Amino acid sequence: MDFTSPQVVGKRMAEQAAQVGVDVNYDPLAGTWTHPLLPDAPGGARSGTVIGFDHNFVVRGAGVAAGHLSLVGDVSCQRSGRRLTIHSSAPGVQLYTANYVDRVPGKGDALYGQHHGLCLETQHFPSSIGADPSTSFGKGACPILSPGSVYSHQV
C-alpha cells in the first residue's frame, strides 16, 4: 500500500485482493480488472470480501507550520488526460475506491459501478481520539471541539 511514487490504483487493488486470496484478473493495457462478483446482501450492498481501498494514509510533512499545505495526492487518468492534484493542511487522507457503488445513475445516462471512481478525503486519523500524543499516530490525533467551537483545515 505504498503510494509514495506513481502507482496504477487498479493494479494495486488486484495485488491487495491476491494477498487475501481473491482471484482477480488485471489487464494493464485496458486499465481494467475483473473478479468474481460478490453476492448481493440485503439493501443492495455487497457482502463477502471487500476488494479495493478504504484506508487512511499519513500525509508527509503535514502540520509542520500553520497554514502549510502538503501534497496529499496527484491522480491522473491516462485515457482522458484528466489530472487532480490536492494539497491540504490535514495530517491524513482517506483513499476510497467506490467499493460499494452499484448501478448509480450519472451524467449522460451513464451507470457507475464498483471502482468506477475514487475519493481522496483529507482528514485527521480515524479512531485517534484516544491515541497517545507522544506517538506518531497520536501526533495527528483528532481535535476535540467544545460547543460553539469551529474546526477547519485547508484543502
WOBELSUL-V451164 format. One record per residue. N is the residue number from 1. RES is the residue in one letter. SS is DSSP state (hx for helix, st for strand, lp for the rest). OMEGA is omega in whole degrees, 0 to 359 (none if undefined). Layout:
n	res	ss	omega
N	RES	SS	OMEGA
N	RES	SS	OMEGA
This chain:
n	res	ss	omega
1	M	lp	180
2	D	lp	179
3	F	lp	179
4	T	lp	173
5	S	lp	182
6	P	lp	181
7	Q	lp	172
8	V	lp	187
9	V	hx	180
10	G	hx	178
11	K	hx	179
12	R	hx	177
13	M	hx	179
14	A	hx	178
15	E	hx	179
16	Q	hx	179
17	A	hx	179
18	A	hx	179
19	Q	hx	180
20	V	lp	173
21	G	lp	178
22	V	lp	181
23	D	lp	178
24	V	st	177
25	N	st	181
26	Y	st	178
27	D	st	184
28	P	lp	180
29	L	lp	180
30	A	lp	183
31	G	lp	181
32	T	st	175
33	W	st	182
34	T	st	176
35	H	st	177
36	P	lp	180
37	L	lp	177
38	L	lp	181
39	P	lp	178
40	D	st	175
41	A	lp	178
42	P	hx	180
43	G	hx	177
44	G	hx	178
45	A	lp	178
46	R	st	178
47	S	lp	179
48	G	lp	183
49	T	lp	178
50	V	lp	177
51	I	lp	180
52	G	lp	182
53	F	lp	167
54	D	st	191
55	H	st	174
56	N	st	178
57	F	st	177
58	V	st	178
59	V	lp	178
60	R	lp	175
61	G	lp	181
62	A	lp	176
63	G	lp	181
64	V	lp	179
65	A	lp	179
66	A	lp	179
67	G	lp	180
68	H	lp	177
69	L	lp	179
70	S	st	175
71	L	st	181
72	V	st	182
73	G	st	177
74	D	st	187
75	V	st	177
76	S	st	177
77	C	lp	183
78	Q	lp	184
79	R	lp	184
80	S	lp	184
81	G	lp	180
82	R	lp	178
83	R	st	179
84	L	st	176
85	T	st	183
86	I	st	172
87	H	st	181
88	S	st	174
89	S	lp	181
90	A	lp	182
91	P	lp	182
92	G	st	175
93	V	st	178
94	Q	st	174
95	L	st	179
96	Y	st	186
97	T	lp	175
98	A	lp	185
99	N	lp	184
100	Y	lp	179
101	V	lp	183
102	D	lp	176
103	R	lp	177
104	V	st	182
105	P	st	180
106	G	lp	182
107	K	hx	176
108	G	hx	179
109	D	hx	176
110	A	lp	172
111	L	st	182
112	Y	st	181
113	G	lp	181
114	Q	lp	176
115	H	lp	177
116	H	lp	178
117	G	lp	175
118	L	lp	177
119	C	st	169
120	L	st	187
121	E	st	180
122	T	st	187
123	Q	st	167
124	H	lp	184
125	F	lp	176
126	P	lp	175
127	S	lp	182
128	S	lp	185
129	I	lp	180
130	G	lp	184
131	A	lp	176
132	D	lp	183
133	P	lp	178
134	S	lp	179
135	T	lp	178
136	S	lp	180
137	F	lp	183
138	G	hx	180
139	K	hx	177
140	G	hx	184
141	A	lp	180
142	C	lp	174
143	P	lp	177
144	I	lp	183
145	L	lp	173
146	S	lp	177
147	P	lp	180
148	G	lp	178
149	S	lp	179
150	V	lp	175
151	Y	lp	173
152	S	lp	167
153	H	lp	184
154	Q	lp	174
155	V	lp	none
